Amino acid sequence: MDHVEVLDAVRRDADRVVLCRCGGFGRVHHVPVQRRGLAEGYVRGSFTCPWDRPGPHVPLLPPGGRSRARAGLLTADR
């Protein structure tokens, strides 16, 4: 399984709206995680693209994120 990146609150906020493979953009929904002795972190949970365009509604993520999307850790809500 791919490494899942844990984001802090600042990086989570910067990661919320991303481009979609359909050519539009969508919203990444994050799930809070508790880590022993560390501040609360967040992982990517799902992706929603509201654009009515043909093509896959999958987020275009920076390197490292794309393999997680293919592995099924990010799913389109549409």
DRENMI-938715 format. One line per 2 residues: for each residue y, z, x of N, C-alpha, C. Coordinates in Angstrom, 1 decimal, always signed. Layout:
Y:Z:X:Y:Z:X:Y:Z:X | ... $
This chain:
-1.2:+0.0:+0.8:+0.0:+0.0:+0.0:+1.2:+0.0:+0.9 | +2.3:-0.7:+0.4:+3.5:-0.7:+1.2:+4.2:+0.6:+1.2 $
+5.0:+0.8:+2.2:+5.9:+2.0:+2.3:+6.9:+1.9:+1.2 | +7.1:+3.0:+0.5:+8.1:+3.2:-0.5:+9.3:+3.9:+0.1 $
+10.4:+3.2:+0.0:+11.7:+3.8:+0.5:+12.3:+4.8:-0.4 | +12.6:+6.0:+0.1:+13.2:+7.0:-0.7:+14.7:+7.0:-0.4 $
+15.5:+6.8:-1.4:+17.0:+6.7:-1.3:+17.7:+8.0:-1.6 | +18.8:+8.2:-1.0:+19.6:+9.4:-1.4:+20.5:+8.9:-2.5 $
+21.4:+9.8:-3.1:+22.2:+9.4:-4.3:+23.1:+8.3:-4.0 | +23.7:+8.3:-2.8:+24.7:+7.2:-2.4:+24.0:+5.9:-2.4 $
+22.9:+5.8:-1.7:+22.1:+4.5:-1.6:+21.5:+4.1:-2.9 | +21.1:+5.1:-3.7:+20.7:+4.7:-5.1:+21.8:+4.1:-5.9 $
+23.0:+4.6:-5.8:+24.1:+4.0:-6.6:+24.4:+2.6:-6.1 | +24.3:+2.4:-4.8:+24.6:+1.0:-4.2:+23.4:+0.1:-4.6 $
+22.3:+0.6:-4.9:+21.1:-0.2:-5.2:+20.9:-0.6:-6.7 | +21.8:-0.2:-7.5:+21.6:-0.3:-9.0:+21.7:-1.7:-9.5 $
+22.6:-2.5:-9.1:+22.8:-3.8:-9.6:+22.4:-4.8:-8.5 | +21.4:-5.7:-8.8:+21.0:-6.6:-7.7:+20.8:-8.0:-8.4 $
+20.8:-9.0:-7.5:+20.5:-10.4:-7.9:+19.1:-10.5:-8.4 | +18.9:-11.4:-9.4:+17.6:-11.7:-9.9:+17.2:-13.1:-9.5 $
+15.9:-13.4:-9.4:+15.4:-14.7:-9.0:+15.8:-15.8:-10.0 | +16.1:-15.4:-11.2:+16.5:-16.4:-12.3:+17.9:-16.9:-12.0 $
+18.6:-16.3:-11.1:+20.0:-16.7:-10.8:+21.0:-15.8:-11.4 | +20.6:-14.9:-12.2:+21.5:-13.9:-12.8:+21.5:-12.6:-12.0 $
+21.8:-11.5:-12.6:+21.6:-10.2:-12.0:+21.1:-9.2:-13.0 | +20.5:-8.2:-12.4:+20.0:-7.1:-13.3:+20.1:-5.8:-12.7 $
+19.5:-4.8:-13.4:+19.7:-3.4:-13.0:+18.4:-2.8:-12.6 | +18.4:-2.2:-11.4:+17.2:-1.4:-10.9:+17.3:+0.0:-11.5 $
+16.2:+0.5:-12.1:+16.2:+1.8:-12.6:+15.4:+2.7:-11.5 | +16.0:+3.8:-11.2:+15.4:+4.7:-10.2:+14.8:+5.9:-10.8 $
+13.8:+6.4:-10.1:+13.0:+7.6:-10.5:+13.3:+8.7:-9.5 | +13.7:+9.9:-10.0:+13.9:+11.0:-9.0:+12.6:+11.5:-8.5 $
+12.6:+11.9:-7.2:+11.5:+12.5:-6.6:+11.9:+13.8:-5.8 | +11.1:+14.8:-5.9:+11.3:+16.0:-5.2:+10.6:+16.0:-3.8 $
+11.3:+16.3:-2.8:+10.7:+16.4:-1.4:+10.9:+17.8:-0.9 | +9.9:+18.4:-0.4:+9.9:+19.8:+0.1:+11.0:+20.0:+1.2 $
+11.9:+20.9:+0.9:+12.9:+21.2:+1.9:+14.0:+20.2:+2.0 | +14.0:+19.2:+1.2:+15.0:+18.1:+1.3:+15.7:+17.9:+0.0 $
+16.9:+17.3:+0.0:+17.6:+17.0:-1.2:+16.8:+16.0:-2.0 | +17.1:+16.0:-3.3:+16.4:+15.1:-4.2:+16.6:+13.7:-3.8 $
+15.5:+12.9:-3.8:+15.6:+11.5:-3.5:+15.2:+10.6:-4.7 | +15.3:+9.3:-4.5:+15.1:+8.4:-5.6:+14.3:+7.2:-5.1 $
+13.4:+6.7:-5.9:+12.6:+5.5:-5.6:+12.9:+4.5:-6.7 | +12.7:+3.2:-6.4:+12.8:+2.2:-7.4:+11.7:+2.2:-8.4 $
+12.0:+2.2:-9.7:+11.0:+2.3:-10.7:+10.8:+1.0:-11.4 | +11.8:+0.4:-12.0:+11.7:-0.8:-12.7:+12.9:-1.6:-12.6 $
+12.9:-2.9:-13.1:+14.0:-3.8:-13.0:+14.2:-4.5:-14.4 | +15.4:-4.5:-14.9:+15.7:-5.2:-16.1:+16.8:-6.3:-15.9 $
+16.5:-7.5:-16.3:+17.4:-8.6:-16.2:+17.7:-9.1:-17.6 | +19.0:-8.9:-18.1:+19.3:-9.3:-19.5:+19.7:-10.8:-19.6 $
+19.7:-11.6:-18.5:+20.1:-13.0:-18.6:+19.0:-13.8:-19.3 | +19.5:-14.7:-20.2:+18.6:-15.6:-20.9:+18.5:-16.9:-20.1 $
+17.7:-16.8:-19.0:+17.6:-18.0:-18.1:+16.1:-18.2:-17.8 | +15.7:-19.4:-17.6:+14.3:-19.6:-17.2:+14.0:-19.1:-15.8 $
+12.8:-18.9:-15.5:+12.5:-18.4:-14.2:+12.0:-17.0:-14.2 | +11.5:-16.6:-13.1:+11.0:-15.2:-13.0:+12.1:-14.2:-13.0 $
+12.0:-13.1:-13.7:+13.0:-12.0:-13.7:+12.5:-10.9:-12.8 | +12.7:-11.2:-11.5:+12.3:-10.3:-10.4:+13.5:-10.1:-9.5 $
+13.7:-8.9:-9.0:+14.9:-8.6:-8.2:+14.8:-9.3:-6.8 | +15.9:-9.8:-6.3:+16.0:-10.2:-4.9:+16.5:-9.0:-4.1 $
+15.5:-8.4:-3.4:+15.8:-7.2:-2.6:+15.9:-7.5:-1.2 | +16.6:-6.7:-0.4:+16.7:-6.9:+1.0:+15.3:-6.8:+1.6 $
+15.1:-7.3:+2.9:+13.8:-7.3:+3.5:+13.2:-5.9:+3.4 | +11.9:-5.9:+3.1:+11.2:-4.7:+2.8:+11.0:-4.4:+1.3 $
+12.0:-4.7:+0.5:+11.9:-4.5:-0.9:+11.1:-5.6:-1.6 | +11.2:-6.8:-1.0:+10.5:-7.9:-1.6:+9.0:-7.7:-1.7 $
+8.4:-7.2:-0.6:+7.0:-7.0:-0.6:+6.6:-5.9:-1.7 | +7.5:-4.9:-1.9:+7.2:-3.9:-2.9:+7.2:-4.6:-4.3 $
+8.1:-5.5:-4.5:+8.2:-6.2:-5.8:+6.9:-6.9:-6.1 | +6.4:-7.6:-5.0:+5.2:-8.4:-5.2:+4.0:-7.5:-5.4 $
+4.0:-6.3:-4.8:+2.9:-5.3:-4.9:+2.8:-4.7:-6.3 | +3.8:-4.9:-7.2:+3.8:-4.4:-8.5:+4.5:-3.1:-8.6 $
+5.2:-2.6:-7.6:+5.9:-1.3:-7.7:+7.2:-1.5:-8.5 | +7.7:-2.7:-8.6:+8.8:-3.0:-9.4:+8.4:-4.0:-10.5 $
+8.6:-3.7:-11.7:+8.2:-4.6:-12.8:+9.4:-5.0:-13.6 | +9.4:-6.2:-14.1:+10.5:-6.6:-15.0:+10.2:-6.1:-16.4 $
+11.3:-5.6:-17.0:+11.1:-5.0:-18.3:+11.2:-6.1:-19.4 | +11.4:-7.3:-19.0:+11.4:-8.4:-20.0:+10.1:-9.2:-19.9 $
